[in-house]
Amino acid sequence: MSSVTREIAKVLTGYAGAETVGHWWMGIWGRHLLPIDMGWFTFTPALNTFAMIVWPLVLVALVYVAWFRKRETAFVEEGSSAGRHATA
């Protein structure tokens, strides 16, 4: 996994964290604000409940990819001065 992928995941982690907090706030204290009619789309309490479940899962997956996923190893030919395996 490249460092660019990790950095993108770190940025998206911030967005997913904000979405998680926002949907949980709306589910606990802002329930009286729902449903929100945007003309072409209505955000209902049921859709917010779905978002309260999905966004934390996305957040955990992005945190894993950004900070905890190990780099893949690439095989280097035997006899190379770099050793048997090198990290990609």
C-alpha positions in Angstrom: 0.0 0.0 0.0 1.4 3.3 -1.0 1.9 6.3 1.4 -0.5 8.3 -0.9 -3.3 5.8 -0.1 -2.6 6.1 3.6 -2.6 9.9 3.5 -5.9 9.9 1.6 -7.4 7.5 4.2 -6.2 9.9 6.9 -8.0 12.8 5.3 -11.2 10.8 4.8 -11.0 9.7 8.4 -11.6 13.3 9.5 -14.6 13.5 7.2 -16.0 10.2 8.4 -15.4 11.3 12.1 -17.4 14.5 11.5 -20.2 12.6 9.8 -20.3 10.1 12.7 -20.5 12.8 15.4 -23.1 14.7 13.4 -25.4 11.8 12.8 -25.1 10.7 16.5 -25.9 14.2 17.7 -28.9 14.4 15.4 -30.1 10.9 16.6 -29.8 11.8 20.3 -30.5 15.5 20.7 -31.6 16.7 17.3 -34.4 14.2 16.6 -36.9 17.1 16.6 -35.2 18.4 13.4 -36.1 15.3 11.4 -37.4 14.8 8.8 -35.5 17.4 6.8 -37.0 18.0 3.3 -34.5 19.2 0.7 -36.9 19.3 -2.1 -35.6 16.3 -4.1 -34.6 14.3 -1.0 -36.1 13.8 2.5 -33.7 12.9 5.3 -35.9 10.8 7.7 -35.2 9.4 11.2 -34.9 5.9 9.7 -32.2 7.1 7.3 -30.4 8.8 10.1 -30.4 5.6 12.1 -28.9 3.8 9.1 -26.2 6.5 9.0 -25.5 6.2 12.7 -24.6 2.6 12.0 -22.7 2.9 8.7 -20.5 6.0 9.4 -18.8 4.5 12.5 -18.0 1.4 10.5 -16.5 3.5 7.7 -14.6 5.4 10.3 -13.1 2.2 11.8 -12.2 0.9 8.4 -10.4 4.1 7.4 -8.5 4.3 10.7 -7.3 0.7 10.1 -6.2 1.5 6.6 -4.5 4.8 7.5 -2.6 3.7 10.6 -2.7 0.0 11.4 -2.6 -1.9 8.1 0.9 -3.4 7.5 2.7 -2.6 4.3 2.8 -5.4 1.8 6.1 -7.1 1.2 7.7 -7.5 -2.2 9.9 -10.5 -2.9 13.5 -9.6 -3.8 15.7 -12.2 -5.5 18.0 -14.2 -3.4 21.6 -13.0 -3.6 20.5 -9.4 -3.6 22.3 -7.2 -1.1 19.0 -5.9 0.2 18.1 -9.3 1.7 15.3 -11.8 1.1 12.3 -9.5 1.5 11.9 -5.8 1.1 9.0 -3.7 2.2 7.1 -1.9 -0.6 
